[in-house]
Amino acid sequence: MRLDPIEIVEYDVRRPALFEEQRRRDPADRAECARIKRELAAADDEDRPAYRAGKAPFITGVLTKLGV
């Protein structure tokens, strides 16, 4: 029998909804998110992992600003 170590991480299920709410509410965040998405899609519209990774710093920044 093989036992692999697992990593336990805490995940707040509210985070995606809070991010979307902030993005809709704040015109500057909405514009920056759209800019980032356009740039990432233009770079390679088939590489989904890179697209998600490219958005991550912005999303993290918004959530940090919200105190989440």
N, C-alpha and C positions, 0 to 999 in steps of 0.2 A: 504494500500500500504506500502511496506517495502522498506526503503532506506538504503543501506549498504554503509559505507564509502569506498572509493577507494584510493589506493596509486598511486600517479603519480610519475613515475620514468623516468629519461632521459636515453635513450638507443642510443648508437652510432652504427649504422648498419655496420660500417666499422670494428668493433672490431674482429669478427670471421675471416674475410679475413686477417687482419693484423697479427693476431695470427698465422694463417696457413702459411702465407708468411715467418714470422720469424722462425717458426719451420722448414720449408723446407730449409731456408737459413743458419741456425746456427747448425752445427753438435752437439754441446753440448746440445742445447735445444732439438734437435730431439732425442738424446740418453736419456736424462732425461725424456722426455715425454713418450718414449717407455718403460722405466723402470717402471714409475708410472703406466702406463696402464697394464703392465704384472702383477705387484703386486696386483693391484685392481681386475683384472680378476681372479687371483689365489685365492684371498680371498673369493670371491663369484661372480661367473660369471652370476648370475641371478638377482642380486640386482642393477638395473640400477640407481636408485636415489643415492645409496651409491657410485657407480662408478663415476657418474657425480660430486658428492660432493667431492670425493677424488681428482679429477683432478683440481677442482676450484682454490686452492691456487697456483698451478703451473701456470695455465693460467693467473690468476690475476698478478702474479709476472712478467711474460713475458710482459704483457700489460703495467704494471707500468714501466718496463725497457724501453719500447718503448715510454713512455710518453703519453699513451692513457688513 
